[in-house]
Amino acid sequence: LIVGAPTARASEQSEAGKCYIFLRRAKGWPYEPLVSISQIGNKAFKGDENNISGNGPDHHFGWAVTILGTVALSGTPEDSDGNFIKSGSVNIFQRANTTWIQTQYISAPDKRSDDAFGSSVGIAGTHFVIGAPLKSFNNISRVGAVYVYQFSQTKPDEEDFMIKLLPSIPQKNSSFGAALSC
C-alpha cells in the first residue's frame, strides 16, 4: 500500500510532499509505514526513518501514487523542469529487498509550463500511464492528455514512451487525464 501526503512538509520545505509505503504482515496492517520516500531535485532520498518526500516547496510530491508488486510511482504535478514551471514529473521506485530506490525521473516528452504531468498515475503489467490534465492542445487550453509508457525490456532502469492519448473532441478546460485507473 502506498499513501501520498502531497502537502506534507519535507526536507524543511513546505508542501514538498511525502509518500508512505505500508506492507501488510500476517498479523494485519502495521500502524507505522515500512518506509517513506522523498525527492530532492531529480533524485529521491529516504528521508526520516519512514518517508519519501518532495524536492521543493509547493511541488506536491505524492499527489498521485500507485504501487504494483515491487514498483511504485509518485506524481509531482507542480514540479518544474528547467524553464518549464509546474510542468510536472513522476518518480519511479523499485524495491530491492527492504529498500525502495528511485530508478527513474520522468517528465513529459512535450512538456510545457502548467501541464500538471503526474496528477494521476497507474500501472498495468509492463505499462504505466500518467495524466497531465492541464495540457493544452492546438491552442485549446487545459484539454488534458494521458501518456502511456512501457517498462523497457532491454534496460530495466528505463522506460519507453508509447503514445499520448487525447480526447476524441478536445474541449477547453476538460481536464482529460485528471483521474485514471488501470
TANORDA-V102451 format. One line per field, one symbol per residue. ss: DSSP state (A for helix, B for strand, O for the rest). psi: psi as a letter, one per 20 degrees, with the letter a starting at -180 (. if undefined). burial: 1 if it has 16 or more other ideal C-beta (glycine too) atoms within 10 Angstrom, else 0. A space follows every 50 residues. Layout:
# TANORDA-V102451
ss = ???
psi = ???
burial = ???
This chain:
# TANORDA-V102451
ss = OBBBBOOOOBOOBOOOOBBBBOOOBOOBOOOOOOBBBBBBOOBBBBOOOO BBBOOOOOOOOOOBBBBBOOBBBBBBOOOOBOOBOOOBBBBBBBBBOOBB BBBBBBOOOOOOOOOOBBBBBBBBOOBBBBBBOOOOBOOBOOOBBBBBBB BOOOOOOOBBBBBBBOOOOOOOOOOBOOOOOO
psi = pppqmijqpqkjppkhqrqppqoprhiapqhqqgqqqrpocjqqqodahl qprrirpkhlpjgpqqqodjpqqpqmijqqocinpkhrrpppqqpodjpp pphqpprqhkqrqkhkpjhqqqpodjqqqpqmijpqpljoqlgqqpppqp pphhnhjrqppgqppqqhnpqpkikpjhqrq.
burial = 01011101011010111111110000000000111111110001011001 11111100111111111000111111111110010111111111100001 01111111001101111111111000011111111110000111111110 10000000100001010001000011110100
